[in-house]
Amino acid sequence: SLLHTQDKEAAIRRTIKSLETDLPADRFVRIHRSSIVSIEHIREIRMLHKGEAQILLKDGTIVRTSRSYRDVIQKLIDDL
């Protein structure tokens, strides 16, 4: 897996599932089978067609979600 931080990128030898389990659920959210984001770094969420969404992070990075995470994204929108 690749881990992206504000300052660097690193390869880690863990599954995304194990990383998701260890991260605090009130600060991080899994938005795709291959992506977890920090909630505090989300600037905007745009809903797209067919239940997908586009998340704009504060640093300008755009991350797309898949429709299988639609409920997670809706909860995120409700909580923000």
N, CA, C and O atoms as a DFTB+ gen file, in Angstrom:
320 C
 N C O
     1  1       0.845      -1.190       0.000
     2  2       0.000       0.000       0.000
     3  2       0.878       1.236       0.000
     4  3       2.008       1.211       0.487
     5  1       0.347       2.317      -0.550
     6  2       1.037       3.602      -0.499
     7  2       0.359       4.483       0.529
     8  3      -0.868       4.576       0.571
     9  1       1.152       5.117       1.345
    10  2       0.654       6.041       2.357
    11  2       1.087       7.443       1.950
    12  3       2.278       7.716       1.802
    13  1       0.110       8.330       1.771
    14  2       0.400       9.714       1.401
    15  2       0.147      10.587       2.617
    16  3      -0.922      10.523       3.224
    17  1       1.120      11.393       2.968
    18  2       0.949      12.377       4.035
    19  2       1.142      13.756       3.423
    20  3       1.415      13.891       2.231
    21  1       1.000      14.759       4.247
    22  2       1.155      16.119       3.740
    23  2       2.563      16.358       3.203
    24  3       2.752      17.128       2.261
    25  1       3.544      15.696       3.802
    26  2       4.939      15.948       3.447
    27  2       5.596      14.903       2.560
    28  3       6.567      15.198       1.863
    29  1       5.065      13.664       2.584
    30  2       5.762      12.618       1.835
    31  2       4.842      11.465       1.471
    32  3       3.668      11.431       1.840
    33  1       5.414      10.529       0.737
    34  2       4.725       9.311       0.314
    35  2       5.625       8.135       0.676
    36  3       6.835       8.181       0.457
    37  1       5.023       7.074       1.237
    38  2       5.819       5.922       1.638
    39  2       5.083       4.632       1.314
    40  3       3.857       4.559       1.403
    41  1       5.848       3.618       0.938
    42  2       5.277       2.290       0.723
    43  2       5.262       1.570       2.070
    44  3       6.254       1.567       2.800
    45  1       4.122       0.961       2.383
    46  2       4.029       0.210       3.631
    47  2       3.591      -1.215       3.326
    48  3       2.911      -1.468       2.331
    49  1       3.979      -2.121       4.174
    50  2       3.664      -3.536       3.962
    51  2       2.503      -3.947       4.860
    52  3       2.655      -4.761       5.771
    53  1       1.362      -3.373       4.586
    54  2       0.143      -3.690       5.320
    55  2      -1.011      -3.640       4.346
    56  3      -0.971      -2.942       3.333
    57  1      -2.021      -4.382       4.671
    58  2      -3.220      -4.290       3.852
    59  2      -3.977      -3.036       4.255
    60  3      -3.824      -2.544       5.373
    61  1      -4.782      -2.528       3.360
    62  2      -5.569      -1.346       3.677
    63  2      -6.587      -1.671       4.777
    64  3      -6.938      -0.802       5.575
    65  1      -7.050      -2.898       4.817
    66  2      -7.990      -3.326       5.859
    67  2      -7.346      -3.246       7.245
    68  3      -7.977      -2.771       8.189
    69  1      -6.114      -3.697       7.376
    70  2      -5.446      -3.620       8.686
    71  2      -5.145      -2.179       9.067
    72  3      -5.227      -1.815      10.241
    73  1      -4.801      -1.366       8.096
    74  2      -4.578       0.053       8.353
    75  2      -5.872       0.725       8.800
    76  3      -5.878       1.513       9.745
    77  1      -6.951       0.411       8.122
    78  2      -8.263       0.963       8.480
    79  2      -8.643       0.596       9.907
    80  3      -9.189       1.426      10.634
    81  1      -8.364      -0.619      10.312
    82  2      -8.687      -1.087      11.659
    83  2      -7.901      -0.323      12.722
    84  3      -8.424      -0.044      13.801
    85  1      -6.656       0.011      12.424
    86  2      -5.800       0.674      13.406
    87  2      -5.995       2.189      13.491
    88  3      -5.651       2.803      14.501
    89  1      -6.543       2.790      12.440
    90  2      -6.738       4.240      12.449
    91  2      -7.996       4.604      13.239
    92  3      -8.976       3.859      13.211
    93  1      -7.981       5.739      13.940
    94  2      -9.174       6.151      14.683
    95  2     -10.339       6.473      13.735
    96  3     -10.215       7.318      12.849
    97  1     -11.460       5.793      13.935
    98  2     -12.624       5.930      13.046
    99  2     -13.236       7.320      13.083
   100  3     -13.947       7.703      12.153
   101  1     -12.978       8.079      14.131
   102  2     -13.522       9.433      14.195
   103  2     -12.652      10.443      13.449
   104  3     -13.024      11.609      13.322
   105  1     -11.487       9.993      12.951
   106  2     -10.584      10.898      12.233
   107  2     -10.293      10.476      10.797
   108  3      -9.856      11.292       9.985
   109  1     -10.534       9.201      10.481
   110  2     -10.243       8.677       9.146
   111  2     -11.436       7.897       8.625
   112  3     -12.171       7.277       9.393
   113  1     -11.623       7.933       7.304
   114  2     -12.742       7.216       6.697
   115  2     -12.277       6.562       5.399
   116  3     -11.552       7.153       4.599
   117  1     -12.719       5.328       5.224
   118  2     -12.418       4.614       3.984
   119  2     -13.464       4.995       2.959
   120  3     -14.662       4.849       3.202
   121  1     -13.012       5.486       1.803
   122  2     -13.933       5.993       0.788
   123  2     -13.892       5.194      -0.510
   124  3     -14.655       5.456      -1.439
   125  1     -12.993       4.219      -0.561
   126  2     -12.805       3.399      -1.761
   127  2     -12.053       2.158      -1.306
   128  3     -11.438       2.164      -0.240
   129  1     -12.094       1.112      -2.090
   130  2     -11.388      -0.103      -1.670
   131  2      -9.888       0.120      -1.527
   132  3      -9.200      -0.669      -0.880
   133  1      -9.382       1.190      -2.128
   134  2      -7.951       1.474      -2.053
   135  2      -7.631       2.846      -1.465
   136  3      -6.505       3.324      -1.607
   137  1      -8.609       3.498      -0.800
   138  2      -8.359       4.845      -0.278
   139  2      -8.994       5.068       1.084
   140  3     -10.158       4.744       1.317
   141  1      -8.186       5.634       1.976
   142  2      -8.642       6.117       3.277
   143  2      -8.195       7.570       3.348
   144  3      -7.067       7.887       2.970
   145  1      -9.064       8.458       3.827
   146  2      -8.687       9.864       3.938
   147  2      -8.904      10.363       5.365
   148  3      -9.718       9.832       6.121
   149  1      -8.153      11.388       5.697
   150  2      -8.324      12.076       6.969
   151  2      -9.521      13.012       6.837
   152  3      -9.571      13.837       5.925
   153  1     -10.466      12.886       7.732
   154  2     -11.676      13.715       7.679
   155  2     -11.340      15.198       7.783
   156  3     -11.969      16.024       7.121
   157  1     -10.365      15.537       8.601
   158  2     -10.023      16.955       8.792
   159  2      -9.398      17.594       7.552
   160  3      -9.318      18.819       7.461
   161  1      -8.957      16.777       6.601
   162  2      -8.353      17.313       5.377
   163  2      -9.327      17.414       4.208
   164  3      -8.935      17.784       3.101
   165  1     -10.594      17.087       4.448
   166  2     -11.603      17.199       3.391
   167  2     -12.083      18.643       3.294
   168  3     -12.515      19.237       4.282
   169  1     -12.000      19.194       2.092
   170  2     -12.496      20.551       1.846
   171  2     -13.923      20.509       1.313
   172  3     -14.772      21.304       1.715
   173  1     -14.178      19.561       0.395
   174  2     -15.479      19.535      -0.275
   175  2     -15.783      18.132      -0.786
   176  3     -14.883      17.387      -1.175
   177  1     -17.073      17.787      -0.778
   178  2     -17.533      16.522      -1.343
   179  2     -18.554      16.849      -2.418
   180  3     -19.538      17.544      -2.163
   181  1     -18.316      16.348      -3.610
   182  2     -19.255      16.546      -4.722
   183  2     -19.840      15.204      -5.114
   184  3     -19.111      14.269      -5.447
   185  1     -21.158      15.115      -5.073
   186  2     -21.819      13.883      -5.498
   187  2     -21.837      13.846      -7.024
   188  3     -22.119      14.850      -7.679
   189  1     -21.536      12.687      -7.570
   190  2     -21.536      12.472      -9.004
   191  2     -22.683      11.527      -9.349
   192  3     -23.465      11.152      -8.476
   193  1     -22.782      11.148     -10.600
   194  2     -23.842      10.240     -11.019
   195  2     -23.593       8.820     -10.512
   196  3     -22.461       8.451     -10.199
   197  1     -24.637       8.051     -10.437
   198  2     -24.595       6.631     -10.073
   199  2     -24.022       6.366      -8.685
   200  3     -23.447       5.304      -8.447
   201  1     -24.174       7.318      -7.765
   202  2     -23.747       7.087      -6.393
   203  2     -22.277       7.295      -6.115
   204  3     -21.826       7.061      -4.994
   205  1     -21.523       7.725      -7.096
   206  2     -20.117       8.012      -6.874
   207  2     -19.959       9.439      -6.368
   208  3     -20.885      10.244      -6.470
   209  1     -18.793       9.751      -5.825
   210  2     -18.530      11.101      -5.329
   211  2     -17.078      11.461      -5.627
   212  3     -16.244      10.601      -5.912
   213  1     -16.811      12.737      -5.552
   214  2     -15.464      13.266      -5.729
   215  2     -15.150      14.061      -4.470
   216  3     -15.923      14.936      -4.079
   217  1     -14.038      13.768      -3.843
   218  2     -13.643      14.459      -2.622
   219  2     -12.442      15.340      -2.925
   220  3     -11.425      14.872      -3.439
   221  1     -12.571      16.609      -2.602
   222  2     -11.485      17.570      -2.764
   223  2     -10.844      17.765      -1.401
   224  3     -11.508      18.169      -0.446
   225  1      -9.546      17.476      -1.314
   226  2      -8.822      17.664      -0.065
   227  2      -8.281      19.092       0.009
   228  3      -8.189      19.783      -1.006
   229  1      -7.930      19.518       1.198
   230  2      -7.457      20.893       1.406
   231  2      -6.194      21.220       0.625
   232  3      -5.939      22.389       0.334
   233  1      -5.396      20.210       0.278
   234  2      -4.179      20.472      -0.496
   235  2      -4.422      20.466      -1.998
   236  3      -3.483      20.607      -2.781
   237  1      -5.699      20.300      -2.411
   238  2      -6.043      20.312      -3.822
   239  2      -6.153      18.932      -4.454
   240  3      -6.577      18.817      -5.604
   241  1      -5.784      17.896      -3.736
   242  2      -5.885      16.533      -4.251
   243  2      -7.359      16.155      -4.418
   244  3      -8.188      16.464      -3.562
   245  1      -7.670      15.493      -5.512
   246  2      -9.029      15.011      -5.758
   247  2      -9.011      13.491      -5.682
   248  3      -8.203      12.831      -6.335
   249  1      -9.917      12.948      -4.873
   250  2     -10.030      11.500      -4.700
   251  2     -11.449      11.098      -5.062
   252  3     -12.409      11.683      -4.559
   253  1     -11.588      10.108      -5.927
   254  2     -12.927       9.628      -6.305
   255  2     -13.312       8.452      -5.437
   256  3     -12.472       7.651      -5.027
   257  1     -14.586       8.370      -5.172
   258  2     -15.110       7.252      -4.404
   259  2     -15.859       6.322      -5.347
   260  3     -16.144       6.677      -6.490
   261  1     -16.168       5.153      -4.865
   262  2     -16.975       4.237      -5.651
   263  2     -18.368       4.154      -5.041
   264  3     -18.566       4.508      -3.879
   265  1     -19.307       3.695      -5.811
   266  2     -20.695       3.667      -5.330
   267  2     -20.896       2.689      -4.187
   268  3     -21.865       2.814      -3.439
   269  1     -20.008       1.721      -4.032
   270  2     -20.154       0.798      -2.910
   271  2     -19.902       1.490      -1.563
   272  3     -20.222       0.931      -0.513
   273  1     -19.341       2.683      -1.587
   274  2     -19.119       3.464      -0.363
   275  2     -20.123       4.622      -0.255
   276  3     -19.902       5.567       0.502
   277  1     -21.200       4.546      -0.996
   278  2     -22.217       5.607      -1.022
   279  2     -22.742       5.934       0.381
   280  3     -22.871       7.108       0.729
   281  1     -23.047       4.909       1.193
   282  2     -23.569       5.145       2.538
   283  2     -22.547       5.843       3.422
   284  3     -22.898       6.709       4.223
   285  1     -21.284       5.467       3.275
   286  2     -20.202       6.104       4.041
   287  2     -20.112       7.588       3.664
   288  3     -19.988       8.450       4.534
   289  1     -20.175       7.873       2.371
   290  2     -20.073       9.255       1.898
   291  2     -21.277      10.065       2.375
   292  3     -21.118      11.216       2.782
   293  1     -22.465       9.491       2.332
   294  2     -23.643      10.210       2.791
   295  2     -23.536      10.534       4.279
   296  3     -23.915      11.627       4.699
   297  1     -23.029       9.605       5.077
   298  2     -22.841       9.873       6.507
   299  2     -21.807      10.972       6.708
   300  3     -21.956      11.824       7.584
   301  1     -20.773      10.947       5.903
   302  2     -19.740      11.980       5.975
   303  2     -20.335      13.350       5.674
   304  3     -20.052      14.321       6.375
   305  1     -21.152      13.428       4.642
   306  2     -21.813      14.690       4.288
   307  2     -22.716      15.151       5.436
   308  3     -22.721      16.329       5.794
   309  1     -23.465      14.233       5.998
   310  2     -24.370      14.572       7.098
   311  2     -23.615      15.081       8.321
   312  3     -24.088      15.973       9.025
   313  1     -22.435      14.508       8.570
   314  2     -21.649      14.870       9.757
   315  2     -20.828      16.145       9.590
   316  3     -20.457      16.779      10.578
   317  1     -20.540      16.526       8.334
   318  2     -19.702      17.723       8.113
   319  2     -20.470      18.978       8.213
   320  3     -19.906      20.061       8.052
